[in-house]
Amino acid sequence: MRTPLRRRAGAEEFAAAWARAQALGRQVWEAKRCSPGPDLAYAFETLLVPRFYRGRLIGFVQRQDNAAALGTLAELDRQIEDSRILSKLTR
């Protein structure tokens, strides 16, 4: 599909760069989707929680995401247990 921007004179470089950016984005998405381990950076991030006063938004409060941290710890425990089971089976 040829968009009006791609039909402009000199748009070949942009079109090539855009195609490379889309390919890179797909590769990153595939790599994240297939990653075997837990995402440790996500587990320790903080959440921005909206703060209301008398029904009006007055700002945001930064809170730690304890649920994500606990989920990551549970995933690490499962991986350790799986590796122990595999090591017993391969002895």
PDB file with one MODEL, atoms N, CA, C and O in Angstrom:
MODEL        1
ATOM      1  N   MET A   1       0.843  -1.170   0.000  1.00  0.00           N
ATOM      2  CA  MET A   1       0.000   0.000   0.000  1.00  0.00           C
ATOM      3  C   MET A   1       0.892   1.238   0.000  1.00  0.00           C
ATOM      4  O   MET A   1       1.798   1.357   0.825  1.00  0.00           O
ATOM      5  N   ARG A   2       0.637   2.144  -0.911  1.00  0.00           N
ATOM      6  CA  ARG A   2       1.429   3.350  -1.055  1.00  0.00           C
ATOM      7  C   ARG A   2       0.661   4.530  -0.461  1.00  0.00           C
ATOM      8  O   ARG A   2      -0.389   4.913  -0.977  1.00  0.00           O
ATOM      9  N   THR A   3       1.173   5.093   0.600  1.00  0.00           N
ATOM     10  CA  THR A   3       0.532   6.248   1.206  1.00  0.00           C
ATOM     11  C   THR A   3       1.019   7.506   0.502  1.00  0.00           C
ATOM     12  O   THR A   3       2.049   7.466  -0.171  1.00  0.00           O
ATOM     13  N   PRO A   4       0.307   8.623   0.639  1.00  0.00           N
ATOM     14  CA  PRO A   4       0.750   9.865   0.002  1.00  0.00           C
ATOM     15  C   PRO A   4       2.147  10.295   0.457  1.00  0.00           C
ATOM     16  O   PRO A   4       2.907  10.854  -0.333  1.00  0.00           O
ATOM     17  N   LEU A   5       2.486  10.041   1.705  1.00  0.00           N
ATOM     18  CA  LEU A   5       3.817  10.423   2.177  1.00  0.00           C
ATOM     19  C   LEU A   5       4.902   9.604   1.499  1.00  0.00           C
ATOM     20  O   LEU A   5       5.987  10.121   1.234  1.00  0.00           O
ATOM     21  N   ARG A   6       4.633   8.349   1.215  1.00  0.00           N
ATOM     22  CA  ARG A   6       5.629   7.501   0.556  1.00  0.00           C
ATOM     23  C   ARG A   6       5.783   7.853  -0.922  1.00  0.00           C
ATOM     24  O   ARG A   6       6.815   7.555  -1.523  1.00  0.00           O
ATOM     25  N   ARG A   7       4.770   8.481  -1.511  1.00  0.00           N
ATOM     26  CA  ARG A   7       4.849   8.838  -2.927  1.00  0.00           C
ATOM     27  C   ARG A   7       5.612  10.132  -3.155  1.00  0.00           C
ATOM     28  O   ARG A   7       5.946  10.445  -4.297  1.00  0.00           O
ATOM     29  N   ARG A   8       5.895  10.888  -2.116  1.00  0.00           N
ATOM     30  CA  ARG A   8       6.620  12.149  -2.262  1.00  0.00           C
ATOM     31  C   ARG A   8       8.034  11.910  -2.750  1.00  0.00           C
ATOM     32  O   ARG A   8       8.602  10.832  -2.570  1.00  0.00           O
ATOM     33  N   ALA A   9       8.587  12.930  -3.368  1.00  0.00           N
ATOM     34  CA  ALA A   9       9.977  12.846  -3.824  1.00  0.00           C
ATOM     35  C   ALA A   9      10.897  12.837  -2.609  1.00  0.00           C
ATOM     36  O   ALA A   9      10.721  13.638  -1.691  1.00  0.00           O
ATOM     37  N   GLY A  10      11.869  11.940  -2.597  1.00  0.00           N
ATOM     38  CA  GLY A  10      12.820  11.853  -1.492  1.00  0.00           C
ATOM     39  C   GLY A  10      12.313  11.060  -0.306  1.00  0.00           C
ATOM     40  O   GLY A  10      12.959  11.046   0.741  1.00  0.00           O
ATOM     41  N   ALA A  11      11.188  10.409  -0.439  1.00  0.00           N
ATOM     42  CA  ALA A  11      10.616   9.667   0.684  1.00  0.00           C
ATOM     43  C   ALA A  11      11.173   8.257   0.790  1.00  0.00           C
ATOM     44  O   ALA A  11      10.797   7.516   1.698  1.00  0.00           O
ATOM     45  N   GLU A  12      12.054   7.875  -0.113  1.00  0.00           N
ATOM     46  CA  GLU A  12      12.583   6.510  -0.102  1.00  0.00           C
ATOM     47  C   GLU A  12      13.373   6.226   1.173  1.00  0.00           C
ATOM     48  O   GLU A  12      13.271   5.143   1.750  1.00  0.00           O
ATOM     49  N   GLU A  13      14.163   7.215   1.605  1.00  0.00           N
ATOM     50  CA  GLU A  13      14.962   7.020   2.827  1.00  0.00           C
ATOM     51  C   GLU A  13      14.053   6.834   4.040  1.00  0.00           C
ATOM     52  O   GLU A  13      14.289   5.968   4.883  1.00  0.00           O
ATOM     53  N   PHE A  14      13.013   7.660   4.113  1.00  0.00           N
ATOM     54  CA  PHE A  14      12.089   7.533   5.237  1.00  0.00           C
ATOM     55  C   PHE A  14      11.385   6.182   5.207  1.00  0.00           C
ATOM     56  O   PHE A  14      11.229   5.534   6.242  1.00  0.00           O
ATOM     57  N   ALA A  15      10.964   5.765   4.027  1.00  0.00           N
ATOM     58  CA  ALA A  15      10.267   4.485   3.907  1.00  0.00           C
ATOM     59  C   ALA A  15      11.174   3.337   4.331  1.00  0.00           C
ATOM     60  O   ALA A  15      10.728   2.408   5.005  1.00  0.00           O
ATOM     61  N   ALA A  16      12.450   3.395   3.938  1.00  0.00           N
ATOM     62  CA  ALA A  16      13.390   2.339   4.325  1.00  0.00           C
ATOM     63  C   ALA A  16      13.625   2.354   5.837  1.00  0.00           C
ATOM     64  O   ALA A  16      13.660   1.302   6.475  1.00  0.00           O
ATOM     65  N   ALA A  17      13.785   3.558   6.408  1.00  0.00           N
ATOM     66  CA  ALA A  17      14.000   3.659   7.858  1.00  0.00           C
ATOM     67  C   ALA A  17      12.767   3.174   8.616  1.00  0.00           C
ATOM     68  O   ALA A  17      12.889   2.516   9.650  1.00  0.00           O
ATOM     69  N   TRP A  18      11.588   3.498   8.106  1.00  0.00           N
ATOM     70  CA  TRP A  18      10.350   3.064   8.754  1.00  0.00           C
ATOM     71  C   TRP A  18      10.218   1.546   8.720  1.00  0.00           C
ATOM     72  O   TRP A  18       9.810   0.926   9.702  1.00  0.00           O
ATOM     73  N   ALA A  19      10.565   0.957   7.588  1.00  0.00           N
ATOM     74  CA  ALA A  19      10.500  -0.504   7.475  1.00  0.00           C
ATOM     75  C   ALA A  19      11.483  -1.162   8.443  1.00  0.00           C
ATOM     76  O   ALA A  19      11.157  -2.179   9.054  1.00  0.00           O
ATOM     77  N   ARG A  20      12.686  -0.589   8.589  1.00  0.00           N
ATOM     78  CA  ARG A  20      13.666  -1.135   9.539  1.00  0.00           C
ATOM     79  C   ARG A  20      13.171  -0.993  10.975  1.00  0.00           C
ATOM     80  O   ARG A  20      13.341  -1.902  11.788  1.00  0.00           O
ATOM     81  N   ALA A  21      12.558   0.149  11.284  1.00  0.00           N
ATOM     82  CA  ALA A  21      12.040   0.362  12.645  1.00  0.00           C
ATOM     83  C   ALA A  21      10.925  -0.632  12.966  1.00  0.00           C
ATOM     84  O   ALA A  21      10.857  -1.154  14.079  1.00  0.00           O
ATOM     85  N   GLN A  22      10.058  -0.890  11.998  1.00  0.00           N
ATOM     86  CA  GLN A  22       8.989  -1.862  12.225  1.00  0.00           C
ATOM     87  C   GLN A  22       9.553  -3.267  12.405  1.00  0.00           C
ATOM     88  O   GLN A  22       9.077  -4.026  13.249  1.00  0.00           O
ATOM     89  N   ALA A  23      10.563  -3.612  11.616  1.00  0.00           N
ATOM     90  CA  ALA A  23      11.179  -4.940  11.747  1.00  0.00           C
ATOM     91  C   ALA A  23      11.843  -5.087  13.113  1.00  0.00           C
ATOM     92  O   ALA A  23      11.727  -6.132  13.752  1.00  0.00           O
ATOM     93  N   LEU A  24      12.538  -4.040  13.561  1.00  0.00           N
ATOM     94  CA  LEU A  24      13.180  -4.079  14.872  1.00  0.00           C
ATOM     95  C   LEU A  24      12.135  -4.205  15.977  1.00  0.00           C
ATOM     96  O   LEU A  24      12.320  -4.968  16.926  1.00  0.00           O
ATOM     97  N   GLY A  25      11.046  -3.464  15.857  1.00  0.00           N
ATOM     98  CA  GLY A  25       9.974  -3.554  16.850  1.00  0.00           C
ATOM     99  C   GLY A  25       9.391  -4.951  16.930  1.00  0.00           C
ATOM    100  O   GLY A  25       9.107  -5.449  18.019  1.00  0.00           O
ATOM    101  N   ARG A  26       9.211  -5.591  15.770  1.00  0.00           N
ATOM    102  CA  ARG A  26       8.703  -6.961  15.758  1.00  0.00           C
ATOM    103  C   ARG A  26       9.677  -7.916  16.430  1.00  0.00           C
ATOM    104  O   ARG A  26       9.270  -8.806  17.176  1.00  0.00           O
ATOM    105  N   GLN A  27      10.987  -7.726  16.158  1.00  0.00           N
ATOM    106  CA  GLN A  27      11.997  -8.598  16.765  1.00  0.00           C
ATOM    107  C   GLN A  27      12.008  -8.447  18.284  1.00  0.00           C
ATOM    108  O   GLN A  27      12.087  -9.438  19.010  1.00  0.00           O
ATOM    109  N   VAL A  28      11.929  -7.212  18.759  1.00  0.00           N
ATOM    110  CA  VAL A  28      11.915  -6.971  20.207  1.00  0.00           C
ATOM    111  C   VAL A  28      10.668  -7.591  20.827  1.00  0.00           C
ATOM    112  O   VAL A  28      10.744  -8.216  21.884  1.00  0.00           O
ATOM    113  N   TRP A  29       9.523  -7.420  20.175  1.00  0.00           N
ATOM    114  CA  TRP A  29       8.284  -7.990  20.697  1.00  0.00           C
ATOM    115  C   TRP A  29       8.370  -9.507  20.759  1.00  0.00           C
ATOM    116  O   TRP A  29       7.953 -10.109  21.749  1.00  0.00           O
ATOM    117  N   GLU A  30       8.902 -10.131  19.720  1.00  0.00           N
ATOM    118  CA  GLU A  30       9.051 -11.587  19.714  1.00  0.00           C
ATOM    119  C   GLU A  30      10.006 -12.040  20.812  1.00  0.00           C
ATOM    120  O   GLU A  30       9.753 -13.041  21.482  1.00  0.00           O
ATOM    121  N   ALA A  31      11.104 -11.306  21.002  1.00  0.00           N
ATOM    122  CA  ALA A  31      12.079 -11.685  22.025  1.00  0.00           C
ATOM    123  C   ALA A  31      11.464 -11.593  23.414  1.00  0.00           C
ATOM    124  O   ALA A  31      11.699 -12.468  24.248  1.00  0.00           O
ATOM    125  N   LYS A  32      10.686 -10.556  23.678  1.00  0.00           N
ATOM    126  CA  LYS A  32      10.049 -10.424  24.990  1.00  0.00           C
ATOM    127  C   LYS A  32       8.979 -11.489  25.186  1.00  0.00           C
ATOM    128  O   LYS A  32       8.816 -12.016  26.287  1.00  0.00           O
ATOM    129  N   ARG A  33       8.253 -11.806  24.121  1.00  0.00           N
ATOM    130  CA  ARG A  33       7.176 -12.778  24.231  1.00  0.00           C
ATOM    131  C   ARG A  33       7.716 -14.167  24.535  1.00  0.00           C
ATOM    132  O   ARG A  33       7.045 -14.959  25.197  1.00  0.00           O
ATOM    133  N   CYS A  34       8.920 -14.474  24.061  1.00  0.00           N
ATOM    134  CA  CYS A  34       9.481 -15.814  24.213  1.00  0.00           C
ATOM    135  C   CYS A  34      10.495 -15.904  25.351  1.00  0.00           C
ATOM    136  O   CYS A  34      11.119 -16.949  25.534  1.00  0.00           O
ATOM    137  N   SER A  35      10.669 -14.835  26.114  1.00  0.00           N
ATOM    138  CA  SER A  35      11.692 -14.867  27.155  1.00  0.00           C
ATOM    139  C   SER A  35      11.294 -15.846  28.254  1.00  0.00           C
ATOM    140  O   SER A  35      10.160 -15.808  28.732  1.00  0.00           O
ATOM    141  N   PRO A  36      12.210 -16.720  28.660  1.00  0.00           N
ATOM    142  CA  PRO A  36      11.862 -17.736  29.651  1.00  0.00           C
ATOM    143  C   PRO A  36      11.816 -17.217  31.077  1.00  0.00           C
ATOM    144  O   PRO A  36      11.079 -17.764  31.897  1.00  0.00           O
ATOM    145  N   GLY A  37      12.567 -16.194  31.394  1.00  0.00           N
ATOM    146  CA  GLY A  37      12.666 -15.752  32.772  1.00  0.00           C
ATOM    147  C   GLY A  37      11.720 -14.620  33.101  1.00  0.00           C
ATOM    148  O   GLY A  37      11.146 -13.998  32.206  1.00  0.00           O
ATOM    149  N   PRO A  38      11.559 -14.356  34.372  1.00  0.00           N
ATOM    150  CA  PRO A  38      10.705 -13.246  34.782  1.00  0.00           C
ATOM    151  C   PRO A  38      11.377 -11.913  34.479  1.00  0.00           C
ATOM    152  O   PRO A  38      12.604 -11.828  34.433  1.00  0.00           O
ATOM    153  N   ASP A  39      10.590 -10.897  34.277  1.00  0.00           N
ATOM    154  CA  ASP A  39      11.113  -9.567  33.993  1.00  0.00           C
ATOM    155  C   ASP A  39      11.368  -8.866  35.326  1.00  0.00           C
ATOM    156  O   ASP A  39      10.449  -8.334  35.949  1.00  0.00           O
ATOM    157  N   LEU A  40      12.620  -8.874  35.748  1.00  0.00           N
ATOM    158  CA  LEU A  40      12.943  -8.326  37.069  1.00  0.00           C
ATOM    159  C   LEU A  40      12.777  -6.814  37.126  1.00  0.00           C
ATOM    160  O   LEU A  40      12.443  -6.272  38.179  1.00  0.00           O
ATOM    161  N   ALA A  41      13.001  -6.132  36.023  1.00  0.00           N
ATOM    162  CA  ALA A  41      12.844  -4.678  36.031  1.00  0.00           C
ATOM    163  C   ALA A  41      11.385  -4.305  36.289  1.00  0.00           C
ATOM    164  O   ALA A  41      11.105  -3.348  37.010  1.00  0.00           O
ATOM    165  N   TYR A  42      10.463  -5.055  35.704  1.00  0.00           N
ATOM    166  CA  TYR A  42       9.042  -4.771  35.889  1.00  0.00           C
ATOM    167  C   TYR A  42       8.621  -5.000  37.337  1.00  0.00           C
ATOM    168  O   TYR A  42       7.765  -4.288  37.861  1.00  0.00           O
ATOM    169  N   ALA A  43       9.221  -5.987  37.975  1.00  0.00           N
ATOM    170  CA  ALA A  43       8.788  -6.364  39.319  1.00  0.00           C
ATOM    171  C   ALA A  43       9.060  -5.284  40.352  1.00  0.00           C
ATOM    172  O   ALA A  43       8.347  -5.187  41.351  1.00  0.00           O
ATOM    173  N   PHE A  44      10.074  -4.479  40.124  1.00  0.00           N
ATOM    174  CA  PHE A  44      10.456  -3.510  41.147  1.00  0.00           C
ATOM    175  C   PHE A  44      10.141  -2.076  40.743  1.00  0.00           C
ATOM    176  O   PHE A  44      10.652  -1.131  41.344  1.00  0.00           O
ATOM    177  N   GLU A  45       9.308  -1.914  39.734  1.00  0.00           N
ATOM    178  CA  GLU A  45       8.886  -0.576  39.355  1.00  0.00           C
ATOM    179  C   GLU A  45       7.810  -0.087  40.317  1.00  0.00           C
ATOM    180  O   GLU A  45       7.233  -0.859  41.083  1.00  0.00           O
ATOM    181  N   THR A  46       7.560   1.198  40.256  1.00  0.00           N
ATOM    182  CA  THR A  46       6.519   1.773  41.098  1.00  0.00           C
ATOM    183  C   THR A  46       5.313   2.130  40.237  1.00  0.00           C
ATOM    184  O   THR A  46       5.422   2.310  39.024  1.00  0.00           O
ATOM    185  N   LEU A  47       4.177   2.226  40.886  1.00  0.00           N
ATOM    186  CA  LEU A  47       2.930   2.584  40.214  1.00  0.00           C
ATOM    187  C   LEU A  47       2.582   4.031  40.517  1.00  0.00           C
ATOM    188  O   LEU A  47       2.847   4.531  41.610  1.00  0.00           O
ATOM    189  N   LEU A  48       1.988   4.695  39.540  1.00  0.00           N
ATOM    190  CA  LEU A  48       1.441   6.024  39.782  1.00  0.00           C
ATOM    191  C   LEU A  48      -0.052   5.856  40.038  1.00  0.00           C
ATOM    192  O   LEU A  48      -0.804   5.452  39.151  1.00  0.00           O
ATOM    193  N   VAL A  49      -0.463   6.164  41.237  1.00  0.00           N
ATOM    194  CA  VAL A  49      -1.856   5.996  41.642  1.00  0.00           C
ATOM    195  C   VAL A  49      -2.497   7.382  41.717  1.00  0.00           C
ATOM    196  O   VAL A  49      -1.955   8.272  42.372  1.00  0.00           O
ATOM    197  N   PRO A  50      -3.640   7.579  41.056  1.00  0.00           N
ATOM    198  CA  PRO A  50      -4.275   8.899  41.106  1.00  0.00           C
ATOM    199  C   PRO A  50      -4.757   9.236  42.512  1.00  0.00           C
ATOM    200  O   PRO A  50      -5.250   8.373  43.239  1.00  0.00           O
ATOM    201  N   ARG A  51      -4.607  10.491  42.876  1.00  0.00           N
ATOM    202  CA  ARG A  51      -5.020  10.969  44.201  1.00  0.00           C
ATOM    203  C   ARG A  51      -6.161  11.963  44.009  1.00  0.00           C
ATOM    204  O   ARG A  51      -6.023  12.962  43.304  1.00  0.00           O
ATOM    205  N   PHE A  52      -7.293  11.667  44.652  1.00  0.00           N
ATOM    206  CA  PHE A  52      -8.470  12.519  44.523  1.00  0.00           C
ATOM    207  C   PHE A  52      -8.779  13.186  45.858  1.00  0.00           C
ATOM    208  O   PHE A  52      -8.556  12.606  46.920  1.00  0.00           O
ATOM    209  N   TYR A  53      -9.289  14.402  45.793  1.00  0.00           N
ATOM    210  CA  TYR A  53      -9.743  15.125  46.978  1.00  0.00           C
ATOM    211  C   TYR A  53     -11.065  15.779  46.610  1.00  0.00           C
ATOM    212  O   TYR A  53     -11.133  16.608  45.703  1.00  0.00           O
ATOM    213  N   ARG A  54     -12.115  15.393  47.329  1.00  0.00           N
ATOM    214  CA  ARG A  54     -13.465  15.899  47.080  1.00  0.00           C
ATOM    215  C   ARG A  54     -13.883  15.705  45.620  1.00  0.00           C
ATOM    216  O   ARG A  54     -14.501  16.578  45.011  1.00  0.00           O
ATOM    217  N   GLY A  55     -13.529  14.545  45.084  1.00  0.00           N
ATOM    218  CA  GLY A  55     -13.953  14.197  43.739  1.00  0.00           C
ATOM    219  C   GLY A  55     -13.113  14.770  42.616  1.00  0.00           C
ATOM    220  O   GLY A  55     -13.415  14.543  41.444  1.00  0.00           O
ATOM    221  N   ARG A  56     -12.067  15.506  42.946  1.00  0.00           N
ATOM    222  CA  ARG A  56     -11.224  16.099  41.910  1.00  0.00           C
ATOM    223  C   ARG A  56      -9.826  15.511  41.984  1.00  0.00           C
ATOM    224  O   ARG A  56      -9.297  15.243  43.063  1.00  0.00           O
ATOM    225  N   LEU A  57      -9.247  15.318  40.818  1.00  0.00           N
ATOM    226  CA  LEU A  57      -7.887  14.806  40.746  1.00  0.00           C
ATOM    227  C   LEU A  57      -6.924  15.908  41.172  1.00  0.00           C
ATOM    228  O   LEU A  57      -6.893  16.985  40.576  1.00  0.00           O
ATOM    229  N   ILE A  58      -6.133  15.625  42.218  1.00  0.00           N
ATOM    230  CA  ILE A  58      -5.183  16.630  42.688  1.00  0.00           C
ATOM    231  C   ILE A  58      -3.739  16.245  42.400  1.00  0.00           C
ATOM    232  O   ILE A  58      -2.834  17.059  42.583  1.00  0.00           O
ATOM    233  N   GLY A  59      -3.515  15.021  41.954  1.00  0.00           N
ATOM    234  CA  GLY A  59      -2.153  14.595  41.641  1.00  0.00           C
ATOM    235  C   GLY A  59      -2.040  13.086  41.642  1.00  0.00           C
ATOM    236  O   GLY A  59      -3.030  12.356  41.593  1.00  0.00           O
ATOM    237  N   PHE A  60      -0.801  12.650  41.698  1.00  0.00           N
ATOM    238  CA  PHE A  60      -0.519  11.220  41.694  1.00  0.00           C
ATOM    239  C   PHE A  60       0.421  10.879  42.839  1.00  0.00           C
ATOM    240  O   PHE A  60       1.289  11.671  43.207  1.00  0.00           O
ATOM    241  N   VAL A  61       0.234   9.696  43.392  1.00  0.00           N
ATOM    242  CA  VAL A  61       1.088   9.182  44.456  1.00  0.00           C
ATOM    243  C   VAL A  61       1.863   8.012  43.878  1.00  0.00           C
ATOM    244  O   VAL A  61       1.306   7.168  43.175  1.00  0.00           O
ATOM    245  N   GLN A  62       3.150   7.969  44.180  1.00  0.00           N
ATOM    246  CA  GLN A  62       3.985   6.887  43.675  1.00  0.00           C
ATOM    247  C   GLN A  62       4.040   5.778  44.723  1.00  0.00           C
ATOM    248  O   GLN A  62       4.460   6.003  45.859  1.00  0.00           O
ATOM    249  N   ARG A  63       3.608   4.571  44.323  1.00  0.00           N
ATOM    250  CA  ARG A  63       3.592   3.423  45.236  1.00  0.00           C
ATOM    251  C   ARG A  63       4.328   2.257  44.608  1.00  0.00           C
ATOM    252  O   ARG A  63       4.408   2.133  43.386  1.00  0.00           O
ATOM    253  N   GLN A  64       4.862   1.410  45.466  1.00  0.00           N
ATOM    254  CA  GLN A  64       5.558   0.235  44.958  1.00  0.00           C
ATOM    255  C   GLN A  64       4.546  -0.819  44.550  1.00  0.00           C
ATOM    256  O   GLN A  64       3.495  -0.965  45.174  1.00  0.00           O
ATOM    257  N   ASP A  65       4.876  -1.555  43.491  1.00  0.00           N
ATOM    258  CA  ASP A  65       3.992  -2.601  42.977  1.00  0.00           C
ATOM    259  C   ASP A  65       4.343  -3.915  43.667  1.00  0.00           C
ATOM    260  O   ASP A  65       5.111  -4.716  43.134  1.00  0.00           O
ATOM    261  N   ASN A  66       3.782  -4.132  44.851  1.00  0.00           N
ATOM    262  CA  ASN A  66       4.092  -5.332  45.632  1.00  0.00           C
ATOM    263  C   ASN A  66       3.588  -6.603  44.962  1.00  0.00           C
ATOM    264  O   ASN A  66       4.225  -7.650  45.078  1.00  0.00           O
ATOM    265  N   ALA A  67       2.468  -6.534  44.269  1.00  0.00           N
ATOM    266  CA  ALA A  67       1.923  -7.725  43.609  1.00  0.00           C
ATOM    267  C   ALA A  67       2.879  -8.224  42.534  1.00  0.00           C
ATOM    268  O   ALA A  67       3.091  -9.430  42.406  1.00  0.00           O
ATOM    269  N   ALA A  68       3.458  -7.311  41.759  1.00  0.00           N
ATOM    270  CA  ALA A  68       4.407  -7.723  40.719  1.00  0.00           C
ATOM    271  C   ALA A  68       5.670  -8.301  41.342  1.00  0.00           C
ATOM    272  O   ALA A  68       6.225  -9.273  40.831  1.00  0.00           O
ATOM    273  N   ALA A  69       6.129  -7.709  42.444  1.00  0.00           N
ATOM    274  CA  ALA A  69       7.327  -8.228  43.110  1.00  0.00           C
ATOM    275  C   ALA A  69       7.077  -9.633  43.661  1.00  0.00           C
ATOM    276  O   ALA A  69       7.926 -10.513  43.520  1.00  0.00           O
ATOM    277  N   LEU A  70       5.927  -9.844  44.281  1.00  0.00           N
ATOM    278  CA  LEU A  70       5.608 -11.172  44.810  1.00  0.00           C
ATOM    279  C   LEU A  70       5.437 -12.189  43.687  1.00  0.00           C
ATOM    280  O   LEU A  70       5.844 -13.342  43.825  1.00  0.00           O
ATOM    281  N   GLY A  71       4.842 -11.768  42.585  1.00  0.00           N
ATOM    282  CA  GLY A  71       4.703 -12.661  41.440  1.00  0.00           C
ATOM    283  C   GLY A  71       6.047 -13.063  40.869  1.00  0.00           C
ATOM    284  O   GLY A  71       6.240 -14.214  40.476  1.00  0.00           O
ATOM    285  N   THR A  72       6.981 -12.121  40.821  1.00  0.00           N
ATOM    286  CA  THR A  72       8.324 -12.420  40.327  1.00  0.00           C
ATOM    287  C   THR A  72       9.045 -13.375  41.263  1.00  0.00           C
ATOM    288  O   THR A  72       9.720 -14.298  40.808  1.00  0.00           O
ATOM    289  N   LEU A  73       8.910 -13.162  42.563  1.00  0.00           N
ATOM    290  CA  LEU A  73       9.533 -14.078  43.521  1.00  0.00           C
ATOM    291  C   LEU A  73       8.941 -15.483  43.403  1.00  0.00           C
ATOM    292  O   LEU A  73       9.668 -16.472  43.499  1.00  0.00           O
ATOM    293  N   ALA A  74       7.637 -15.572  43.198  1.00  0.00           N
ATOM    294  CA  ALA A  74       7.012 -16.888  43.019  1.00  0.00           C
ATOM    295  C   ALA A  74       7.528 -17.564  41.754  1.00  0.00           C
ATOM    296  O   ALA A  74       7.764 -18.772  41.750  1.00  0.00           O
ATOM    297  N   GLU A  75       7.704 -16.792  40.679  1.00  0.00           N
ATOM    298  CA  GLU A  75       8.232 -17.353  39.436  1.00  0.00           C
ATOM    299  C   GLU A  75       9.666 -17.842  39.625  1.00  0.00           C
ATOM    300  O   GLU A  75      10.037 -18.897  39.110  1.00  0.00           O
ATOM    301  N   LEU A  76      10.470 -17.080  40.361  1.00  0.00           N
ATOM    302  CA  LEU A  76      11.846 -17.516  40.639  1.00  0.00           C
ATOM    303  C   LEU A  76      11.852 -18.798  41.470  1.00  0.00           C
ATOM    304  O   LEU A  76      12.660 -19.694  41.222  1.00  0.00           O
ATOM    305  N   ASP A  77      10.958 -18.891  42.450  1.00  0.00           N
ATOM    306  CA  ASP A  77      10.850 -20.119  43.248  1.00  0.00           C
ATOM    307  C   ASP A  77      10.472 -21.314  42.380  1.00  0.00           C
ATOM    308  O   ASP A  77      11.016 -22.406  42.546  1.00  0.00           O
ATOM    309  N   ARG A  78       9.535 -21.104  41.448  1.00  0.00           N
ATOM    310  CA  ARG A  78       9.143 -22.191  40.547  1.00  0.00           C
ATOM    311  C   ARG A  78      10.310 -22.629  39.673  1.00  0.00           C
ATOM    312  O   ARG A  78      10.497 -23.823  39.439  1.00  0.00           O
ATOM    313  N   GLN A  79      11.091 -21.678  39.193  1.00  0.00           N
ATOM    314  CA  GLN A  79      12.238 -22.028  38.350  1.00  0.00           C
ATOM    315  C   GLN A  79      13.289 -22.800  39.136  1.00  0.00           C
ATOM    316  O   GLN A  79      13.880 -23.746  38.613  1.00  0.00           O
ATOM    317  N   ILE A  80      13.530 -22.410  40.384  1.00  0.00           N
ATOM    318  CA  ILE A  80      14.498 -23.125  41.221  1.00  0.00           C
ATOM    319  C   ILE A  80      14.011 -24.544  41.478  1.00  0.00           C
ATOM    320  O   ILE A  80      14.788 -25.495  41.400  1.00  0.00           O
ATOM    321  N   GLU A  81      12.730 -24.687  41.784  1.00  0.00           N
ATOM    322  CA  GLU A  81      12.171 -26.021  42.030  1.00  0.00           C
ATOM    323  C   GLU A  81      12.253 -26.888  40.774  1.00  0.00           C
ATOM    324  O   GLU A  81      12.578 -28.073  40.854  1.00  0.00           O
ATOM    325  N   ASP A  82      11.960 -26.298  39.622  1.00  0.00           N
ATOM    326  CA  ASP A  82      12.063 -27.050  38.363  1.00  0.00           C
ATOM    327  C   ASP A  82      13.495 -27.489  38.103  1.00  0.00           C
ATOM    328  O   ASP A  82      13.725 -28.607  37.642  1.00  0.00           O
ATOM    329  N   SER A  83      14.463 -26.622  38.394  1.00  0.00           N
ATOM    330  CA  SER A  83      15.866 -27.000  38.167  1.00  0.00           C
ATOM    331  C   SER A  83      16.297 -28.096  39.145  1.00  0.00           C
ATOM    332  O   SER A  83      17.104 -28.955  38.789  1.00  0.00           O
ATOM    333  N   ARG A  84      15.769 -28.075  40.369  1.00  0.00           N
ATOM    334  CA  ARG A  84      16.077 -29.148  41.324  1.00  0.00           C
ATOM    335  C   ARG A  84      15.514 -30.482  40.850  1.00  0.00           C
ATOM    336  O   ARG A  84      16.181 -31.513  40.936  1.00  0.00           O
ATOM    337  N   ILE A  85      14.299 -30.454  40.355  1.00  0.00           N
ATOM    338  CA  ILE A  85      13.684 -31.688  39.850  1.00  0.00           C
ATOM    339  C   ILE A  85      14.478 -32.220  38.672  1.00  0.00           C
ATOM    340  O   ILE A  85      14.732 -33.421  38.586  1.00  0.00           O
ATOM    341  N   LEU A  86      14.873 -31.336  37.760  1.00  0.00           N
ATOM    342  CA  LEU A  86      15.648 -31.773  36.599  1.00  0.00           C
ATOM    343  C   LEU A  86      17.008 -32.321  37.002  1.00  0.00           C
ATOM    344  O   LEU A  86      17.484 -33.292  36.415  1.00  0.00           O
ATOM    345  N   SER A  87      17.639 -31.704  38.007  1.00  0.00           N
ATOM    346  CA  SER A  87      18.957 -32.196  38.425  1.00  0.00           C
ATOM    347  C   SER A  87      18.841 -33.576  39.074  1.00  0.00           C
ATOM    348  O   SER A  87      19.748 -34.398  38.938  1.00  0.00           O
ATOM    349  N   LYS A  88      17.732 -33.840  39.780  1.00  0.00           N
ATOM    350  CA  LYS A  88      17.526 -35.170  40.363  1.00  0.00           C
ATOM    351  C   LYS A  88      17.286 -36.208  39.276  1.00  0.00           C
ATOM    352  O   LYS A  88      17.716 -37.355  39.399  1.00  0.00           O
ATOM    353  N   LEU A  89      16.599 -35.805  38.217  1.00  0.00           N
ATOM    354  CA  LEU A  89      16.299 -36.742  37.137  1.00  0.00           C
ATOM    355  C   LEU A  89      17.522 -37.065  36.284  1.00  0.00           C
ATOM    356  O   LEU A  89      17.599 -38.145  35.699  1.00  0.00           O
ATOM    357  N   THR A  90      18.473 -36.146  36.209  1.00  0.00           N
ATOM    358  CA  THR A  90      19.634 -36.352  35.331  1.00  0.00           C
ATOM    359  C   THR A  90      20.828 -36.936  36.062  1.00  0.00           C
ATOM    360  O   THR A  90      21.891 -37.082  35.459  1.00  0.00           O
ATOM    361  N   ARG A  91      20.695 -37.271  37.325  1.00  0.00           N
ATOM    362  CA  ARG A  91      21.824 -37.856  38.068  1.00  0.00           C
ATOM    363  C   ARG A  91      22.085 -39.248  37.646  1.00  0.00           C
ATOM    364  O   ARG A  91      22.998 -39.890  38.166  1.00  0.00           O
TER     365      ARG A  91
ENDMDL
END
